[in-house]
Amino acid sequence: MGLFETINTDIKNAMLAKEKEKLEALRSIKAAFMVAKTEKANSELTEEREIIIVQKLVKQRLDTAEVYKQNNRPELAEKEEAEAKIISVYLPKQLTEDEITTEVKAVIEQTNASSMKDMGKVMGITSKKLAGKADGKVISNIVKQLLS
């Protein structure tokens, strides 16, 4: 069962359990999936694309929560953080920095990268390889450390 079907099932369960916050977060995921499906003609929602969408939703919630905190609106920030937590359950397990470093070292060896000039090549391969499993900023920092 794909992520889209899982979300639909969880929406039904949240409705039956009357979990308002969870239901709202799940509906936002489903809405984003529906928009992605209808964006392009004959567009199929792949597992990678679903993960990217869910990551984007989590990041949006966390960024919005930060803005609310800066504007002294803690109750709204808490709501956004709670939604981000609910949505992040549907992401694959995130890799630790050590695991990311191991993967980046393997890509550097594979591509014979030796300097910062090769960063784009290393980032491209590593980002595709670790899509959904690691944050792009963390990958970028590790690549910079290893190539400089």
Secondary structure, 3 states (H helix, E strand, C coil): CCHHHHHHHHHHHHHHHCCHHHHHHHHHHHHHHHHHHHHCCCCCCCHHHHHHHHHHHHHHHHHHHHHHHHCCCHHHHHHHHHHHHHHHCCCCCCCCHHHHHHHHHHHHHHHCCCCHHHHHHHHHHHHHHCCCCCCHHHHHHHHHHHHC
